[in-house]
Amino acid sequence: MYKHGIEVVEKATAYEQPLATRYGVQVLIGTAPVNLVEDAKVNQPVRVSSWDEAEALLGYSDDWEKYTLCQSMVACFQIFRVYPVIFINVLDPAKHKKENEATDHEVVNHQVNLGADVIKSSVVVKAESAGEAAKLDEDYMLTFNEAGELVITLLSSGSLYESPNVNVASSSLDPSKVTEADIIGARDEETGAESGLEVIRQVYPRFGLIPALLAAPGWSHKPNVGAALMAKCTEINGIFRCECVLDLDPATKKYTECAAAKKNAGYTDPHAIVLWPMTLYEGKRMYYSAVYAAMASYYTATNGDVPYIYPSNKFLGIEGAVLADGTEVILDQPQAAELNGEGIVTLINDSGWKAWGNNTGAYPETDDPKDRWVGCRRMFSFAANYFILNYRERLDVGMKRSQIDDVVNSFNIWGNSLVSQDRCAGMRMEYRPEENPDEDLLSGRVKVRMYVAPYTPMEYIQTTEEFDMNALRSAIVGEEETT
């Protein structure tokens, strides 16, 4: 093509590449607008590595109240950019829907906008209510616009092209029909089908990934759901362990009411990280658990994929802290510390909004550092999962002392590398003959001891200041001598 003049070509924005993690994987349970995708995934773990992939597999909507997983998509791929993330959508178009009565719609520019939430496969278009159904892709086509609204376009080759009105019947997703029972899930004894939180079991067999953080933004503030999440943190696949991130009831209006709300909800498990209040992002309310889980996963990925970094005092990339009704929450350090003393992680604005708090939900009922401190609890889970994952290949070899020593020595080499990198104070393993009687060895059983010493947080620094009279005296005397 012949060209003469000035031309400007725009290049797509280059976004920062996301960070990969293996030991900070989030498993997020909730609802997604799956009517926007061709093959809706319901009660299946979906591995997602990017925003585009999340939108293609689950759909996206700005209505975070109805579609709770969408806020986590934003937190994971727009605020913190970390992957992979496992999403479990429980919203079932075959179950959680409402029927839209057949009505006449005005045709504008050969199109009819049916609005959001409409299930594409349910649409029936007729020239009039008593007529025959028109044919998809012959008389009309169906597409979603950028707002997630389903649009009927009448085809020029079809019989409805010049129609001023068409009669349309359809079904729409109804997220309000999703219940706590759907999130908690169950296992069908007859078919073996699993739903809700029961699907967490499938994550490792399907993807070879161990859950590190469980969250259900928009649902975890409900005590039944929170209890189910806490119960899922141990013995995943019978062997793995992780932590869960729980929101306190966002209807809790005062920070002084949070301790009672936490106690009433029963959120006192050492594997639980309890959060209050909600956050604000791009003018919309986002559950704190969505952004906290993404942030914790991000800092795991950026620090050698070892969860030794405490998520407290880290920027969240949000605009504010709010209640469920949108009321702004502004806490100062003493107020935030009061919440921390009740085992609740909160937010403060210190040159930007930061997470604030290091205690798990088990505090103040326990002072055991492995169960009290978030970083310590995550490191204990991490060390156990690492050992299971990396030493399963040693099973079923001949029971020889050299094999036992090899397990211990190789683990200690790894542990020493973590210590040399300042990721923990100690990580080692021992084999004790006195703990391995002959009958155990003959039965194919061997016991070793693992010693884990994560760093506790430097949570408080105190300095004493006093008037330096000597310095003042020297300054005055020195001045007099020079004059």
Buried (B, 14 or more C-beta within 10 A) or exposed (E): EEEEEEEEEEEEEEEEEBBEBBBBBBBBBBBBBBBBBEEBBBBBBBBBBBBEBBBBBBBBBBBBBBBBBBBBBBBBBBBBBBBBBBBBBBBBBEEBBEEBEEEBBEBEEBBBBBEBBBBBEBBEBBBEEEEEEBEBEEBBEBEBEEEBBBBBBBBEEBBBBEBEBBBBBBBBBBBEEBEBBBBBBEEEEEEEEBBBBBBBBBBBEBBEBBBBBBBBBBBBBBBBBBBBBBBBBBEBBEBBBBBBBBBBBBEBBEBEBBBEBBEEBBBBBBBBBBBBBBBBBEEBBBBBBBBBBBBBBBBBBBBBBBBBBBBBBBEBBBBBBBBBEEEEBEBEEEBBBBBBEBBBBBBBBEEEBBBBBBBBBBBEEBEEBBBBBBBBBBBBBBBBBBBBBEEEEEEEEEEEEEEBEEBBEBBBEBBEEBBEEEBBEEBBBEBEEEEBEEEEBEEEEBEBEBEBBBBBBEBEEEEEEEEEEEEEEEEEEEEEEEE
